[in-house]
Amino acid sequence: MIAPLLEVMRRLRDPETGCEWDTVQTFETIAPYTIEEAYEVADAIQRKDVDALKDELGDLLLQVVFHSQIASDEGHFTFKDVVDNICEKMIRRHPHIFGGAEETPGWEQIKAKERAESGNPSALDGVALALPALLRAQKIQKRAARVGFDWPDKAPVKAKLLEELDEVEQAESQEEIHEEIGDLIFSAVNLARHYGVDAEEALSDATRKFSLRFNKVENSVSRDMKDMAIDELEEEWQKAKSLT
């Protein structure tokens, strides 16, 4: 069933008869679209819009095919290689299903073994740089925790968060403020992890909640918000908050 899509992309990338835009794209220029399409898949799931999900999954699949065609054009690998590689990986990581093993091995244990065999034994190797910052921080912290580099409970994590907040207050230059706020956010992610909360999802939910309440304030006031005093806006905010 994938053959028609592969042929469409091959023709779009044909150097003589293909599309002017498609033929000049590279891994780097397509990467932002790939990330965007992944987020649109997640958005459709969150909205429980199955029709949109079908459409967005097609767009995401197109990105995989696009990257594979670029790789094929440059002599690196083909779409078949991509499929063969992921099939081999999934079989390797599920020996209790495909290999006859009686016990289910730990997923991270298998990946750690793969990192060691690949010459990248660090517990932090393989965490993608392009991940959203909160998600990447969370994954980095989880990797470090698995090898024992973690606070034993929430108390020191809370103390560290307050310490980082003090350091923001003490920072003098914009460069120092930038660094200390980064440390503050990193510590907040760590606290979320210790509470078993996904920081990326929590921030997404908080942003959605703020947007909903802000829209209620916008709809409830009869004049430009810029002309209103902060006390007036706070009053409207509390009204909106009580309704959501």
Salt bridges, closest charged atoms under 4 A:
GLU7 OE2 - ARG10 NH2 2.76
ASP43 OD2 - ARG47 NE 2.67
ASP49 OD2 - ARG47 NH1 3.31
ASP73 OD2 - ARG13 NE 2.93
GLU74 OE1 - HIS76 NE2 3.04
ASP84 OD2 - LYS80 NZ 2.71
GLU88 OE1 - ARG92 NH1 2.47
GLU108 OE2 - LYS111 NZ 3.21
GLU108 OE1 - ARG143 NE 3.94
GLU108 OE1 - ARG146 NH1 3.47
GLU114 OE2 - ARG92 NE 2.76
GLU114 OE1 - ARG93 NH2 2.66
GLU117 OE2 - LYS113 NZ 2.43
ASP150 OD1 - ARG193 NH2 2.75
ASP150 OD1 - HIS194 NE2 3.01
GLU163 OE2 - LYS160 NZ 3.25
GLU164 OE2 - LYS160 NZ 3.38
ASP205 OD1 - ARG208 NH1 2.76
GLU232 OE2 - ARG223 NH2 2.44
GLU236 OE2 - LYS239 NZ 3.66
